[in-house]
Structures are given as C-alpha cells and as structure tokens.
Amino acid sequence: MGFFWTIVVLVVALGLAWRFLGSYMAAVFETRVHFLGFIERPIYAVLGTGPDREQTWKRYTGSLLVFSAAFILFGYLLVRIQGSLPLDPQHLGAVPPALSFNTIVSFVTNTNWQNYGGETTMSYFSQIGVLQVQQFVSAAVGIAAAVALIRGFCRKGSDTIGNFWVDITRCLLYVLLPVAFLAGIVLVSQGAVMTLAGPVTVHDALNHVTQTIPRGPAAFMGSIMQLGTNGGGFFNADLAHPFENPTGLTNLLYVFLTLSIGFSLTYTFGKMVGSVRHGAAVLGAMVIIFGAWVGFTSYAEHQPNPAVAAAGVTAQPTGNMEGKEVRFGDTSSALFNVSMTQTSDGAVDGASDSYNAMGGFGPLTGMMLGEVSPGGVGTGLYTILLFAIVAVFIGGLMIGRTPEYLGKKIQAREVKLAGFGILVMPVVVLVFTGIAVSVHAGRAGPLNGGPHGFSEILYAFTSQSNNNGSAFAGLTGNHAFYNVMGAIAMLLGRFAVMVPALGLAGALAAKKTVPASAGTFRTDNTMFVGLLIGVIIIVGALVFFPAVALGPIATALSHKFYSVVPALSHVGHVLAGRLLR
C-alpha cells in the first residue's frame, strides 16, 4: 500500500473510531454500559467500593498513587526472583537491581523504556505476569485521570470527581481487554508469534550453522502495548521484528491502535461536557500538530542520507533507508515513528538513531511539545487541557474579561496548577540532561561524540520524562547512572503532571457554572484552535530551542550547509563537544 493510501485508510479508520469509540467510552465512564456487571460487582465487593462511593480529588489521587506504588514494589520483587518462577524455558536468572528498578518504574508509568533485550532478559512469566499486566493497568490509570479531569468540567459545586477503583475497573473490562483481544486475534492471523513453547534451534547441515530463534507470547503483548500506548516490545528489535510485525497490515494496525484512544477521547470529552464542538476543537489542534510533524519528518527521511552519500553512493531514490525495514520504506517508517513519539508509545519499526538530522528532529521535538497530539491514552488529553487552561487565560487577558472555559471561571489556582503541570516536563528534561553531560557516568553513555552524542542524551531524558520510551539507540543506558536517573525522570514525568491535573479537576468540580455572555471568549472555534496550537508551540520552542540547536540542528548544519554557514556549524560542534568532553 502506497504512502498516500496508507494515510487515507488511517484517516477514515481514525474518524470512525473518534465517533464510535469516543461515544462508547463516554457511555462506559458515565456508567451507562453494564453488560459485564456480573464481573464488576464481585470486584467492587472485594475492594469494598462501588460507583455510589465517590472520592474527593485528594482521595482519588491517593488511591492512584498507592495503587501504582504497590505495583512498583510487587513487580520489582517478581523480576528479581524470576529465575525461581515458572514459564522460564530459557532458564533466565534474576534481573539486576538497578535494571529491575528502571524496568518496573518504566512499565508502571506507561513509559516502557527498555534498557534490556526482552528475549534475552525477561522470562515468559515476567513478560506476561509483570510487564503485560502493567501495559493494561498503566493505560487504565492514565485514562482514569483524564476522565476525572473531564468530570471536573462537568460538575457544579461538587466535592467529588468519581471513584478511582471504579474507573480503572470499567476501563479494563469494557475498553482495553476487549479491544486488545480482538486486535491480538488479527495479529496472530497475520503471522505474529504467540507461543509458550520456548525458542527453537535450527541446524543448517549444508553450511554447518546452528541458530537459536527466540519465540514467545508476542502477538497479544503487541496488541495492548499499542492500544495502551505502552510501546514495550517482546523482542529487542521491537516492531521491526517480523515475529511481532509480520506484514504491512499489522504495521498499519499498530499505528491505528496507538492513535485510536488518544484521538477518540476528545469525542468522549465533548460528549461528557455536553459540547462535542469543544471536543472537536481539541481534536483539531491535535490533528494539525500531528499532520505537520508527519509531513516534515517524512520529507526529511525521503532525502538521501548524507553519510551514505559521502561513502560514494550518490543514488538513493528511496530516501534514507539506513536503519529501516525494507518492507515498510522511508515514509511509512517516518509515519510510524512520529505516531509513536506524538503519543507516549515509543515503539519503532526503524532505528530513530539512523534518521537524517532533521528526520530525528521530528520525533524529538514532537515529544518536547508535551505529547499532546494525541499523546498517551488519557495523558495526552489531560495535558492538552492544561494547555487549554493557559490559552483561555491568555485569551481572557486579550479581551479584558475573567477567563472562562466550559462555563468555569479560570482563576489564580487553576492557572497555577496548569502552569505547574506544563512546566514539570521541560524542567526535568533540561536539568537531567545538564547533569548527564556534566558527569563522567553520563558522558560515557552516548556512542557518538559532538552534536549527535548530545542529541542521544537529550532524546533519552525527553523520552523518559514524557513517558514515551523510544530512544536514539546509540545511548548505552544499562548502567547504574542511566537506570536510576531514568527511573526518577519517569516517575516525575508521570505523577508530577498527573497530580496537578487531578488537583485541577477538584478545583473545577467545586465551581459553579457561569452563563455565557456576548463578551465571553469562545473556546470551540477556529480562533481558539489557533491560540491553543500557538501556546503549545511557543512553550516548547522557548524552553527547548537552545538544547535542540546544540543537537539535531547543529548536526543538520554540519551535514548539509557546512559550506554556506561554516562558522555556525563549527560553533555548534564546539559547544556540543565541550558538553560531552
């Protein structure tokens, strides 16, 4: 399927998902769907809760944090003793302490950053019973937080925002489990591997070569890792591996699954607040940013690779194929990788580290915008709503009125919470990157020197702080410094944004609705979409431009424009080189 028709099919499929999946999720979280009540009710009985026992935002947040902390402790224990547990046909031993900590934090925070090769480090028990469980649970937590914020806009004078235990139960039973199961069936039908039989050894008698081929329960792990924007693959090669991603159809299905819930939640938002136009406005901002990043990244990767050209290969009619699957090509790989970095997924079907300089600029800067187009499941929606609060505040200042959004006055408390949530990620990325380039343990990680080596470090902390999980593979992350620092970055990137969002939900739920008037700044039209996009771009550009200039921009200048601007290119090399010296 050509790139054009791939885009057409994807747009149509996502449009249908936006309307029908979005409407279905609104019904699920408004408790209008009950066909699995016979499973729900016993769960609530065990937990001692139910839909009639709603929580304040503080109790809701406390439940969420305790739930996540328990999974971190329990998951860490299991991977540390995996050698003594069943379903270990390769007889893999315990995962080292620092790597265990990084890995379980990664999966609990929906990051799925992997400093290990899955098929050579994790037993089947760890893959299924620890990591795949978290791919469901962490996604449900993100969606629950987004729904809680939506309720903040819906309610008037309320001190509650729902019940965390009910929200994650309904999300798992009615959304994630059934959709992931159906997608897993399709993946298996296309040839994705799904077995507990262990690796197979093949002997080539003619060439006297013996090869051990790893296998495992990869297909159903692939379905939820994409649907839940997790991205942690069963194999080290991730979705470039033919056992996980065997055909063009599965490649397209993975992209669809990754984007479907993130985009559809904007319809859920509009439906629950009683104005689909407001949901469409948020969707419009997401789509414009996503389309722009797919466009320039695909164009950049369709250009020749300068390193290959320097080696004497002048004809590169298919663009930059270095590090890419021949099955998918340059532009489809760019679409795939942008889709994974504009969400919190992070899976790849090609090596991002081998992209052209401005091709790598696309995935990197897409994360730097906060992953809001559409972002991770739930996390993308509540993050873009934080940006919307700031945009409304700016719009209100422009017309000289108290800012309002969906009938709620946006005052000092709401702006502070939104501003804090927006700025957490940039602060963590820049501070942790600064620390990494300042100490020997951090500088020992990158494979490359100069601007590209700096880009590898910057990309790593951008990815982890955004709970994305993709990487410039040139960074060696499996040692104590990057395992521990990365885990801290992932925890802050997840919960230091989620908690202010839930605090905002509580503040909004307690407010009364203000009737719209002729002077009210509209937040469901094209002007607001433009303002929202402007705020997102400006915040990202102002915060990250100096760092990006030392990384991918300096690399691009050195490759393509050295003869035109040698001084600027030389300055970039010198500065980045000194940072990594």
Backbone torsions as a table, in degrees:
resi	resn	phi	psi	omega
1	MET	NA	128.4	179.5
2	GLY	-68.0	164.7	-176.6
3	PHE	-61.6	-40.5	-178.6
4	PHE	-61.3	-48.5	-178.1
5	TRP	-70.3	-29.7	173.7
6	THR	-59.6	-45.1	179.2
7	ILE	-63.8	-42.7	-179.1
8	VAL	-61.6	-48.8	-180.0
9	VAL	-61.8	-41.8	-178.9
10	LEU	-64.5	-42.9	-179.7
11	VAL	-63.2	-44.3	179.6
12	VAL	-63.2	-46.7	-179.1
13	ALA	-62.7	-43.1	179.8
14	LEU	-68.9	-33.3	176.4
15	GLY	-62.9	-41.9	177.5
16	LEU	-66.9	-41.1	178.9
17	ALA	-63.7	-41.0	-179.6
18	TRP	-56.6	-44.2	-176.7
19	ARG	-75.0	-49.3	-170.3
20	PHE	-90.7	-43.6	176.2
21	LEU	-67.0	-38.9	178.5
22	GLY	-62.4	-42.5	178.5
23	SER	-66.8	-39.7	179.5
24	TYR	-63.6	-43.0	179.9
25	MET	-65.3	-35.2	175.6
26	ALA	-61.1	-41.9	178.5
27	ALA	-65.3	-37.5	179.3
28	VAL	-62.5	-48.0	-173.6
29	PHE	-84.3	-9.9	168.9
30	GLU	-95.1	11.5	177.7
31	THR	54.8	38.8	175.0
32	ARG	-96.7	-0.1	179.2
33	VAL	-116.5	128.2	-173.0
34	HIS	-139.3	16.1	-172.3
35	PHE	-68.7	-12.3	174.4
36	LEU	-110.7	28.7	-179.3
37	GLY	-59.8	-30.5	-179.7
38	PHE	-67.7	-18.8	173.2
39	ILE	-93.5	-38.4	-178.9
40	GLU	-59.7	-50.9	-171.0
41	ARG	-60.0	-44.0	176.5
42	PRO	-62.6	-33.9	178.1
43	ILE	-63.8	-45.4	179.5
44	TYR	-64.2	-35.3	179.8
45	ALA	-64.6	-41.4	178.8
46	VAL	-65.9	-40.8	-177.9
47	LEU	-78.8	-14.0	-178.5
48	GLY	69.6	37.8	-177.5
49	THR	-144.2	-172.4	179.3
50	GLY	174.3	171.6	-178.4
51	PRO	-59.9	-23.4	-179.0
52	ASP	-84.4	-2.7	-179.4
53	ARG	-110.1	79.2	-176.5
54	GLU	-80.1	162.0	-174.4
55	GLN	-120.9	150.0	168.5
56	THR	-69.5	169.4	-177.9
57	TRP	-65.7	-30.5	178.6
58	LYS	-69.6	-42.5	177.6
59	ARG	-68.0	-38.4	178.5
60	TYR	-61.8	-46.8	179.4
61	THR	-64.6	-42.0	178.8
62	GLY	-61.0	-42.5	177.9
63	SER	-62.0	-43.6	-179.8
64	LEU	-61.9	-44.6	-178.1
65	LEU	-68.7	-41.9	178.7
66	VAL	-64.4	-43.2	178.4
67	PHE	-58.1	-47.4	-179.2
68	SER	-67.7	-41.4	-180.0
69	ALA	-63.2	-39.1	179.6
70	ALA	-63.0	-39.8	178.9
71	PHE	-69.7	-32.9	176.2
72	ILE	-63.7	-47.4	-179.0
73	LEU	-65.5	-46.2	-177.7
74	PHE	-67.1	-43.3	179.8
75	GLY	-66.0	-39.4	177.9
76	TYR	-60.1	-43.6	179.7
77	LEU	-61.4	-44.3	-176.0
78	LEU	-65.8	-42.4	-179.6
79	VAL	-73.6	-22.3	176.1
80	ARG	-74.4	-24.5	-178.9
81	ILE	-115.5	21.0	-173.8
82	GLN	-60.5	-26.7	179.1
83	GLY	-65.1	-18.4	179.8
84	SER	-101.9	5.0	-176.8
85	LEU	-105.7	162.0	-179.5
86	PRO	-72.2	-177.7	178.8
87	LEU	55.6	52.9	179.7
88	ASP	-135.3	66.8	-174.8
89	PRO	-64.2	-21.9	179.7
90	GLN	-91.9	-1.0	179.0
91	HIS	56.6	49.1	178.4
92	LEU	-79.2	139.8	-177.7
93	GLY	-87.1	-168.9	-178.7
94	ALA	-65.3	143.9	175.4
95	VAL	-78.1	135.8	-178.9
96	PRO	-56.2	154.0	-173.1
97	PRO	-56.6	-52.4	-176.8
98	ALA	-63.3	-40.7	178.9
99	LEU	-67.8	-37.9	177.2
100	SER	-61.3	-44.4	179.7
101	PHE	-61.9	-48.5	179.8
102	ASN	-60.0	-43.0	-174.6
103	THR	-67.9	-47.4	-176.8
104	ILE	-70.1	-36.9	174.1
105	VAL	-61.6	-40.8	-179.5
106	SER	-59.0	-45.4	-177.1
107	PHE	-77.8	-33.3	177.7
108	VAL	-67.8	-32.9	180.0
109	THR	-89.3	8.6	178.8
110	ASN	67.3	20.0	-179.6
111	THR	-87.3	-47.9	-179.7
112	ASN	60.3	33.9	169.9
113	TRP	-66.7	133.3	-174.2
114	GLN	-124.8	107.5	174.3
115	ASN	-92.1	30.2	-176.6
116	TYR	-150.8	163.1	171.1
117	GLY	-92.4	119.6	-172.6
118	GLY	-56.7	-44.8	-174.9
119	GLU	-74.4	-13.7	-178.5
120	THR	-112.7	-0.2	-176.0
121	THR	-123.4	-41.6	-172.8
122	MET	-104.5	131.8	175.0
123	SER	-71.0	167.7	176.2
124	TYR	-60.8	-35.9	178.9
125	PHE	-62.3	-45.3	179.7
126	SER	-65.0	-40.8	-179.8
127	GLN	-62.7	-45.2	-175.5
128	ILE	-86.1	-51.6	-170.6
129	GLY	-79.4	-17.8	-179.9
130	VAL	-114.9	-61.7	-171.5
131	LEU	-73.0	-45.8	-178.9
132	GLN	-68.6	-34.4	174.6
133	VAL	-58.7	-43.3	179.6
134	GLN	-67.8	-27.9	177.2
135	GLN	-64.9	-31.6	173.0
136	PHE	-76.6	-50.2	-170.2
137	VAL	-68.4	-44.6	-178.3
138	SER	-64.9	-35.7	176.4
139	ALA	-65.0	-41.5	179.2
140	ALA	-63.7	-37.5	178.5
141	VAL	-63.1	-43.9	178.9
142	GLY	-62.3	-43.4	179.0
143	ILE	-65.7	-40.7	179.2
144	ALA	-60.3	-41.9	179.5
145	ALA	-63.2	-39.9	178.4
146	ALA	-65.0	-42.6	179.9
147	VAL	-64.8	-37.5	177.7
148	ALA	-62.2	-40.5	177.9
149	LEU	-66.9	-38.6	176.5
150	ILE	-58.9	-42.7	179.0
151	ARG	-62.7	-30.7	176.2
152	GLY	-59.0	-38.2	177.4
153	PHE	-74.9	-31.1	-174.6
154	CYS	-75.6	-36.7	-167.7
155	ARG	-88.3	157.5	-178.3
156	LYS	-128.0	121.7	177.7
157	GLY	59.9	33.3	-178.0
158	SER	-105.8	146.0	175.8
159	ASP	-103.0	8.6	179.2
160	THR	-124.8	156.4	-179.7
161	ILE	-129.9	21.5	-179.5
162	GLY	112.1	-167.4	180.0
163	ASN	-128.1	120.0	-175.6
164	PHE	-58.6	-44.3	-175.7
165	TRP	-66.0	-36.3	177.2
166	VAL	-69.1	-43.3	-177.2
167	ASP	-61.9	-46.1	-178.3
168	ILE	-71.6	-33.3	178.1
169	THR	-63.4	-47.4	-179.1
170	ARG	-68.4	-35.8	178.5
171	CYS	-63.5	-44.0	-179.9
172	LEU	-66.9	-47.8	-173.4
173	LEU	-72.4	-39.9	-170.8
174	TYR	-100.5	-18.8	-175.9
175	VAL	-117.3	-64.7	-168.6
176	LEU	-71.1	-48.7	-176.8
177	LEU	-62.7	-50.1	-178.6
178	PRO	-66.2	-42.2	-178.7
179	VAL	-67.5	-43.4	179.2
180	ALA	-63.9	-36.3	178.9
181	PHE	-64.7	-46.3	179.2
182	LEU	-63.0	-42.3	178.7
183	ALA	-64.8	-37.3	178.5
184	GLY	-62.9	-38.2	176.6
185	ILE	-60.9	-43.3	178.8
186	VAL	-62.9	-43.4	-179.3
187	LEU	-62.2	-43.3	178.0
188	VAL	-63.0	-40.2	-179.7
189	SER	-64.2	-25.1	179.9
190	GLN	-88.5	-6.4	176.9
191	GLY	113.1	4.0	175.7
192	ALA	-66.3	141.7	-173.5
193	VAL	-77.1	136.2	176.6
194	MET	-146.4	93.9	-176.5
195	THR	-155.4	154.1	173.3
196	LEU	-109.9	13.8	-172.8
197	ALA	-76.2	-8.9	179.8
198	GLY	87.7	176.2	-179.4
199	PRO	-67.3	159.3	178.7
200	VAL	-117.9	140.0	179.4
201	THR	-105.1	128.1	-178.1
202	VAL	-117.6	130.0	179.5
203	HIS	-112.3	124.2	176.1
204	ASP	-96.4	98.5	-175.6
205	ALA	-65.6	-32.1	-177.8
206	LEU	-64.9	-43.1	-177.5
207	ASN	-102.1	1.1	178.9
208	HIS	57.0	45.2	-179.6
209	VAL	-121.9	134.9	175.6
210	THR	-116.7	131.7	-177.1
211	GLN	-128.3	135.3	174.1
212	THR	-100.9	121.3	-176.3
213	ILE	-106.9	114.4	179.7
214	PRO	-71.1	143.5	175.3
215	ARG	-134.8	179.7	177.1
216	GLY	164.4	-176.0	-180.0
217	PRO	-79.4	68.4	-171.6
218	ALA	-87.0	-33.1	-170.9
219	ALA	-63.3	-50.5	-176.9
220	PHE	-73.9	-24.3	172.0
221	MET	-68.5	-37.4	178.7
222	GLY	-64.0	-36.2	-177.3
223	SER	-66.4	-46.2	-178.6
224	ILE	-78.0	-29.0	-179.3
225	MET	-66.4	-27.4	176.5
226	GLN	-88.8	-43.4	179.5
227	LEU	-60.9	-39.3	-179.2
228	GLY	-90.6	12.7	-177.1
229	THR	45.9	47.9	177.8
230	ASN	-89.5	-64.7	174.4
231	GLY	94.8	-4.0	-178.9
232	GLY	-82.2	106.0	-173.8
233	GLY	-81.5	159.7	177.2
234	PHE	-70.5	-38.1	-178.8
235	PHE	-102.4	155.8	-179.3
236	ASN	-62.1	-34.2	-179.9
237	ALA	-76.6	-3.4	177.1
238	ASP	57.3	-135.3	-173.1
239	LEU	-86.0	11.4	165.9
240	ALA	-86.0	-8.6	-178.5
241	HIS	-80.9	128.4	-178.3
242	PRO	-65.6	-19.4	177.1
243	PHE	-74.9	-22.6	176.9
244	GLU	-99.8	-33.9	-174.6
245	ASN	-133.5	75.9	-168.6
246	PRO	-77.9	-25.8	-172.4
247	THR	-137.2	171.1	174.9
248	GLY	-63.2	-33.5	178.6
249	LEU	-65.1	-43.6	179.1
250	THR	-66.4	-34.1	177.4
251	ASN	-61.8	-44.9	178.3
252	LEU	-67.9	-39.1	179.2
253	LEU	-61.9	-40.6	178.7
254	TYR	-61.7	-42.3	178.3
255	VAL	-63.1	-44.2	179.8
256	PHE	-60.9	-47.6	-179.7
257	LEU	-59.5	-40.4	-177.8
258	THR	-63.5	-39.0	-174.7
259	LEU	-90.8	-18.6	-166.4
260	SER	-63.2	-52.6	-176.8
261	ILE	-69.8	-40.0	-179.3
262	GLY	-58.2	-47.5	177.8
263	PHE	-70.4	-40.8	-175.3
264	SER	-65.9	-28.3	179.8
265	LEU	-63.6	-20.8	175.8
266	THR	-68.6	-34.4	174.7
267	TYR	-69.2	-41.1	176.4
268	THR	-57.2	-43.6	177.5
269	PHE	-58.8	-51.4	-179.0
270	GLY	-62.0	-40.7	-179.2
271	LYS	-65.2	-43.0	-175.9
272	MET	-73.1	-32.4	179.4
273	VAL	-87.1	-2.8	176.8
274	GLY	82.7	20.3	179.1
275	SER	-151.4	93.9	179.5
276	VAL	-61.7	-27.0	178.4
277	ARG	-60.5	-36.8	178.2
278	HIS	-68.0	-38.2	175.0
279	GLY	-64.4	-39.1	179.1
280	ALA	-66.9	-33.5	177.8
281	ALA	-64.8	-43.7	177.1
282	VAL	-64.5	-42.2	176.9
283	LEU	-59.7	-41.8	-179.7
284	GLY	-59.2	-43.2	177.9
285	ALA	-62.5	-43.4	178.8
286	MET	-60.3	-47.2	-174.6
287	VAL	-66.2	-40.7	-179.2
288	ILE	-63.8	-45.9	178.7
289	ILE	-64.1	-46.5	-179.0
290	PHE	-60.6	-46.1	-179.6
291	GLY	-62.4	-40.6	179.3
292	ALA	-63.3	-42.4	-178.1
293	TRP	-70.8	-37.6	175.4
294	VAL	-63.4	-40.8	-177.6
295	GLY	-62.3	-53.7	-174.5
296	PHE	-76.8	-26.9	176.8
297	THR	-71.3	-41.5	177.0
298	SER	-63.1	-40.9	178.2
299	TYR	-63.2	-43.7	-178.7
300	ALA	-63.3	-37.9	-178.9
301	GLU	-79.9	-14.5	176.0
302	HIS	-82.8	-4.6	177.1
303	GLN	-87.0	158.5	178.8
304	PRO	-62.7	150.3	175.3
305	ASN	-79.7	120.2	-176.1
306	PRO	-63.5	-31.0	178.7
307	ALA	-68.6	-39.1	177.6
308	VAL	-67.6	-40.2	177.6
309	ALA	-63.6	-38.9	179.2
310	ALA	-65.3	-24.6	178.4
311	ALA	-81.2	-0.4	175.6
312	GLY	105.1	0.0	178.5
313	VAL	-94.2	95.6	-174.4
314	THR	-84.6	-28.0	-177.8
315	ALA	-93.4	110.0	176.4
316	GLN	-130.7	69.9	-172.5
317	PRO	-65.2	-22.9	-179.5
318	THR	-96.2	12.9	178.3
319	GLY	81.7	-157.8	-176.9
320	ASN	-82.1	100.3	-179.6
321	MET	-97.8	2.6	177.0
322	GLU	-63.3	124.9	178.2
323	GLY	76.2	14.9	-177.4
324	LYS	-117.4	154.4	175.0
325	GLU	-75.2	127.5	177.2
326	VAL	-61.5	-29.0	-179.9
327	ARG	-62.2	-30.0	-171.7
328	PHE	-108.8	-28.1	177.0
329	GLY	81.7	-179.5	-172.2
330	ASP	-76.1	-48.7	-173.8
331	THR	-73.6	-38.9	177.7
332	SER	-66.1	-35.7	176.2
333	SER	-65.8	-38.5	177.3
334	ALA	-63.9	-42.7	175.9
335	LEU	-58.7	-43.6	-178.4
336	PHE	-63.2	-50.1	-175.5
337	ASN	-69.0	-35.0	175.5
338	VAL	-66.4	-40.2	177.9
339	SER	-60.1	-37.7	-177.6
340	MET	-76.9	-26.3	-180.0
341	THR	-97.3	-15.0	170.5
342	GLN	-83.1	-8.4	169.5
343	THR	-113.1	-173.3	175.6
344	SER	-98.3	28.7	-174.5
345	ASP	-78.5	-65.6	175.5
346	GLY	87.8	-6.6	176.1
347	ALA	-68.5	154.4	-179.8
348	VAL	-138.2	151.7	170.3
349	ASP	-114.4	13.6	175.4
350	GLY	-158.3	162.7	-175.5
351	ALA	-82.6	111.4	179.8
352	SER	-61.8	-30.8	-178.8
353	ASP	-66.1	-20.0	-179.8
354	SER	-95.9	3.2	178.6
355	TYR	-67.7	155.0	168.8
356	ASN	-58.4	160.8	-173.5
357	ALA	-54.9	-48.2	-178.7
358	MET	-80.6	-17.5	170.2
359	GLY	-67.9	-42.5	174.9
360	GLY	-67.7	-27.4	176.6
361	PHE	-59.7	-34.1	-177.4
362	GLY	-63.9	-59.7	177.8
363	PRO	-59.2	-38.9	-178.5
364	LEU	-63.4	-51.5	-176.4
365	THR	-73.6	-25.5	174.4
366	GLY	-60.3	-39.0	175.7
367	MET	-70.4	-35.8	-177.5
368	MET	-65.3	-18.7	175.8
369	LEU	-78.0	-1.9	178.7
370	GLY	99.7	7.1	-178.6
371	GLU	51.9	67.6	-177.2
372	VAL	-120.4	12.5	-175.3
373	SER	-134.7	70.4	4.6
374	PRO	-97.3	0.8	-178.1
375	GLY	80.4	-177.1	178.9
376	GLY	-71.1	167.9	-179.7
377	VAL	-63.7	115.5	-177.6
378	GLY	85.4	-50.8	-176.5
379	THR	-64.1	-37.1	179.3
380	GLY	-63.5	-41.7	-178.6
381	LEU	-67.7	-48.1	-177.1
382	TYR	-70.4	-26.5	176.5
383	THR	-71.2	-43.2	179.4
384	ILE	-68.3	-28.3	175.2
385	LEU	-70.0	-30.3	172.4
386	LEU	-63.6	-43.5	175.9
387	PHE	-62.9	-36.8	-179.8
388	ALA	-63.6	-37.9	177.2
389	ILE	-60.6	-44.3	178.7
390	VAL	-65.0	-41.3	179.4
391	ALA	-63.1	-40.9	177.6
392	VAL	-64.1	-40.1	178.1
393	PHE	-61.1	-44.7	178.7
394	ILE	-65.1	-42.9	178.6
395	GLY	-62.3	-39.3	177.7
396	GLY	-63.5	-38.9	176.7
397	LEU	-63.3	-35.4	-178.2
398	MET	-65.3	-36.3	-177.2
399	ILE	-101.5	3.8	175.2
400	GLY	70.7	33.0	178.5
401	ARG	-127.7	160.7	173.0
402	THR	-63.2	125.6	-177.6
403	PRO	-61.9	141.3	178.1
404	GLU	-136.3	143.9	175.1
405	TYR	-139.4	119.6	-177.4
406	LEU	54.4	38.7	176.5
407	GLY	82.2	1.4	-180.0
408	LYS	-106.0	128.2	176.6
409	LYS	-67.1	131.6	179.0
410	ILE	-98.8	108.1	-175.9
411	GLN	-115.0	-167.1	-170.8
412	ALA	-57.0	-44.1	-176.9
413	ARG	-61.7	-44.2	-177.9
414	GLU	-66.6	-39.9	179.8
415	VAL	-67.3	-39.6	178.8
416	LYS	-63.7	-44.4	179.4
417	LEU	-63.2	-44.0	179.3
418	ALA	-65.1	-43.7	-179.9
419	GLY	-63.4	-40.0	178.1
420	PHE	-63.2	-46.0	-179.7
421	GLY	-62.0	-36.3	-179.4
422	ILE	-71.3	-38.4	-172.1
423	LEU	-87.0	-11.4	179.9
424	VAL	-57.5	-52.1	-175.7
425	MET	-60.1	-50.4	179.5
426	PRO	-60.1	-39.0	-179.7
427	VAL	-63.9	-45.8	-179.5
428	VAL	-62.6	-45.3	-178.7
429	VAL	-59.7	-51.5	-174.5
430	LEU	-70.3	-40.6	179.4
431	VAL	-65.9	-45.8	-177.7
432	PHE	-69.6	-35.9	175.6
433	THR	-65.2	-41.7	177.9
434	GLY	-60.7	-41.1	177.8
435	ILE	-64.5	-43.9	-176.4
436	ALA	-62.0	-40.0	-179.0
437	VAL	-81.8	-3.6	-178.3
438	SER	-100.0	-14.6	-177.1
439	VAL	-120.0	154.4	-176.6
440	HIS	-61.8	-40.9	-178.4
441	ALA	-61.5	-35.1	177.7
442	GLY	-73.0	-41.2	-178.5
443	ARG	-72.2	-18.2	179.5
444	ALA	-77.4	-10.8	-175.9
445	GLY	-75.4	-46.0	-174.3
446	PRO	-67.7	142.1	175.4
447	LEU	-76.0	-32.8	-176.2
448	ASN	-103.7	159.7	172.7
449	GLY	-101.3	-177.0	174.3
450	GLY	65.7	-154.7	-174.6
451	PRO	-60.3	-37.3	-177.5
452	HIS	-70.4	-35.0	174.7
453	GLY	-63.1	-40.7	175.6
454	PHE	-62.9	-39.9	178.8
455	SER	-61.0	-37.0	179.9
456	GLU	-62.9	-41.6	178.2
457	ILE	-69.6	-46.6	180.0
458	LEU	-59.4	-42.9	-179.3
459	TYR	-63.2	-41.8	-176.9
460	ALA	-60.2	-49.2	-177.7
461	PHE	-75.2	-28.4	172.6
462	THR	-64.0	-44.4	-179.9
463	SER	-64.0	-46.6	-176.8
464	GLN	-70.8	-38.9	-179.7
465	SER	-70.5	-24.4	175.1
466	ASN	-92.5	6.1	-177.8
467	ASN	54.3	41.1	-178.9
468	ASN	-92.2	-64.0	175.8
469	GLY	104.9	-9.8	174.9
470	SER	-77.5	166.2	-175.7
471	ALA	-152.8	153.3	160.5
472	PHE	-79.0	110.2	-166.6
473	ALA	-64.0	-7.1	178.5
474	GLY	-71.1	-9.9	-179.8
475	LEU	-88.9	125.2	174.8
476	THR	-86.2	104.7	-172.4
477	GLY	-98.5	-11.5	-173.3
478	ASN	-88.2	64.3	163.5
479	HIS	-144.4	169.2	-165.0
480	ALA	-54.2	-41.4	-175.5
481	PHE	-60.1	-54.1	-175.8
482	TYR	-74.7	-29.2	176.1
483	ASN	-65.0	-45.2	-177.0
484	VAL	-77.1	-48.4	179.5
485	MET	-62.0	-39.7	178.6
486	GLY	-64.0	-41.4	179.2
487	ALA	-62.5	-42.6	178.3
488	ILE	-63.0	-42.2	178.8
489	ALA	-61.8	-39.8	-179.8
490	MET	-67.4	-41.1	178.4
491	LEU	-63.3	-44.6	179.0
492	LEU	-66.3	-42.4	-179.3
493	GLY	-63.2	-28.0	179.8
494	ARG	-85.9	-60.5	-167.6
495	PHE	-88.3	-25.1	177.5
496	ALA	-76.2	-8.9	171.2
497	VAL	-100.8	-39.6	-177.0
498	MET	-66.2	-40.7	-178.1
499	VAL	-64.1	-46.8	175.0
500	PRO	-60.5	-34.6	177.9
501	ALA	-63.9	-40.5	177.7
502	LEU	-71.0	-35.5	174.0
503	GLY	-61.9	-39.7	176.3
504	LEU	-63.0	-40.3	177.9
505	ALA	-58.6	-44.7	178.8
506	GLY	-63.9	-40.9	-179.5
507	ALA	-65.3	-41.1	-178.8
508	LEU	-71.8	-38.7	-178.7
509	ALA	-62.1	-31.5	-178.1
510	ALA	-77.4	-13.6	-176.4
511	LYS	-83.5	152.3	170.9
512	LYS	-82.9	157.7	178.0
513	THR	-84.0	135.7	178.8
514	VAL	-101.1	124.4	179.8
515	PRO	-61.9	142.4	177.8
516	ALA	-69.8	148.2	178.1
517	SER	-131.5	179.7	-178.3
518	ALA	-63.2	-25.9	-178.1
519	GLY	-94.7	2.9	-178.9
520	THR	-68.7	134.5	177.3
521	PHE	-74.3	117.3	-175.6
522	ARG	-72.5	140.5	-178.4
523	THR	-122.9	25.5	178.7
524	ASP	-131.9	24.0	-177.5
525	ASN	-125.6	-178.8	-176.1
526	THR	-63.1	-37.1	-179.5
527	MET	-60.2	-42.8	-180.0
528	PHE	-68.2	-37.9	176.4
529	VAL	-57.7	-45.1	178.6
530	GLY	-63.5	-40.9	179.0
531	LEU	-65.2	-41.2	179.9
532	LEU	-63.8	-45.3	177.6
533	ILE	-61.4	-42.6	-179.6
534	GLY	-60.2	-43.3	179.1
535	VAL	-63.1	-43.7	-179.3
536	ILE	-62.3	-46.9	-177.8
537	ILE	-67.6	-44.5	-176.3
538	ILE	-65.3	-43.4	178.8
539	VAL	-60.5	-46.7	179.4
540	GLY	-63.7	-42.4	-177.4
541	ALA	-68.7	-44.2	-177.9
542	LEU	-64.7	-37.8	-175.8
543	VAL	-78.4	-41.8	-167.5
544	PHE	-104.9	-9.4	-174.1
545	PHE	-57.2	-44.3	179.5
546	PRO	-58.7	-41.0	-180.0
547	ALA	-67.8	-42.8	180.0
548	VAL	-66.1	-33.8	178.5
549	ALA	-63.7	-32.5	178.1
550	LEU	-79.7	-15.3	-177.0
551	GLY	-105.8	-102.7	-174.0
552	PRO	-63.9	-33.6	-179.9
553	ILE	-67.3	-44.2	177.1
554	ALA	-62.3	-37.9	177.5
555	THR	-63.9	-43.8	179.8
556	ALA	-63.2	-42.2	178.8
557	LEU	-62.6	-41.2	-178.5
558	SER	-67.6	-29.0	-178.6
559	HIS	-81.9	-42.7	-166.6
560	LYS	-111.1	-32.5	-171.0
561	PHE	-117.4	19.7	-174.4
562	TYR	-58.3	-39.1	-177.8
563	SER	-72.1	-20.8	-177.7
564	VAL	-90.3	-43.7	-177.9
565	VAL	-128.3	61.7	-176.5
566	PRO	-61.2	-33.8	-177.2
567	ALA	-65.6	-45.6	-179.2
568	LEU	-65.1	-41.2	177.9
569	SER	-63.0	-41.3	-179.1
570	HIS	-65.0	-40.1	178.4
571	VAL	-61.4	-43.4	178.4
572	GLY	-60.6	-43.8	179.2
573	HIS	-63.3	-43.4	-177.7
574	VAL	-64.3	-46.5	-178.0
575	LEU	-64.0	-47.0	180.0
576	ALA	-65.8	-37.7	178.7
577	GLY	-63.6	-39.0	178.8
578	ARG	-68.3	-34.9	178.3
579	LEU	-63.1	-34.9	-176.1
580	LEU	-96.8	1.8	-176.4
581	ARG	-74.3	NA	NA
